[in-house]
């Protein structure tokens, strides 16, 4: 089970990374988790453009889904003809939202390239991965995920404020990939994003084996983000996500 960080920039692409996108691989199956703006180009450094088996979108903010538009172009207008449909697991309304994003008639919108499958809380099999989805705390419908394969597990926060559901998803996970959009300070809005310290506190409550901080907003000081997380009660390894870095489990 391999996790590759494609994009880890929060809210908009930064100079060193596109917005949120993660590639998970096991048994030859490739699952793309979120496809934020700027990510499709970098994704091609790590997987063939037509070797993706499924896409899973945590929510429909642009920094997590907008490059599905570019991927629709790539799958629809290939010189040898349209590529086969692949599933896109996503919150309700994704098909219409993505059609509007590209100015397409709906129907068919993008449904000739993608089979949109509406996510609901619970567990399902996506390729070799056992995927558990749960609602987390964000202004639009947003899912966090736990992905399991061959006795190993990765939890992904997506975008969230403080969330008991995230602790449940990350319970004894090998790795928690958790957003850390905010630095500590007064007046932070609730139910929007986490600070790095809060991310580490969630990891500690869950008993996760490793914390990788992501959704790193370009105007924040990464050293301060890491220091605030390391000043928490979480004693397992903590690192900052970087585009192109991979983690092997098992």
Residue, then its C-alpha position, 0 to 999 in steps of 0.5 A: x500500500x503506497x501513498x504518494x503526495x501529489x498536491x498538499x497546498x491548502x486553498x489554492x496552489x502554491x509555488x511548490x505544490x498544487x492543491x490537494x491530491x493524493x495517489x493510493x496504490x495497492x495490487x496494481x490499482x490506482x485510486x486518486x483521492x481529491x483532484x484539486x487545481x493544478x494537480x493533474x500535471x503533477x499526477x502524471x509524474x507518478x502514474x500514467x494519465x489513463x492508468x487511474x482506476x478510480x477517483x474519490x472526492x472529499x468535497x466540492x471546493x475547487x482546491x479538491x475537485x477542479x482538475x476533474x475538468x481537465x481530466x474530463x478533457x484528457x479522457x474525452x478527446x484522446x486522439x484514439x477516441x474516448x477512454x473508458x469511463x471510470x468511477x468518481x466517488x463524490x458527494x451528492x450533486x458532483x455531476x451537475x457541479x462539474x458540468x457547470x464548472x466547464x459550461x457543459x450541458x447537463x445531461x450529459x455533462x461529464x457522465x460519458x467519461x465518469x461514472x459518478x457514485x454518490x458517497x454516503x457515510x459507511x464502508x465500501x470496497x473500492x478496488x482492493x481498498x476497504x474505504x470508510x467515509x464519514x462526515x467531518x466539520x466543514x461548511x459544505x458536505x465533506x467526507x473524511x476517509x479511512x482506507x485499509x488494505x492488507x492489515x494497514x490503514x491510512x486516514x485522511x481528514x479532508x478539510x475539517x474543523x475539530x471532529x470526533x468523526x476524524x478521531x474515529x476514522x484515524x483510530x490506530x491508523x498507521x498514518x493520519x494525513x491531516x489538514x493543518x491550515x491554521x496557525x495558533x491565534x485568536x479568533x479562528x473560525x470554528x468548523x472550518x479548518x484545523x491548526x497544526x496543534x489540533x491536528x496533532x491532538x486528533x492524532x493523539x486521541x486516535x492513537x495513530x502511528x504517524x501524522x503527516x500534515x497537509x493542506x498547507x496554506x502558502x502564506x503560512x511558515x511551514x517551520x512554525x506549522x511543524x513546531x506547533x504540531x510537535x509541541x502537542x501531546x502526540x509523540x509519534x513521528x510528525x512530518x509536513x507533506x511535500x509534493x512527490x513524497x511517497x509512504x510505503x505501508x507493509 
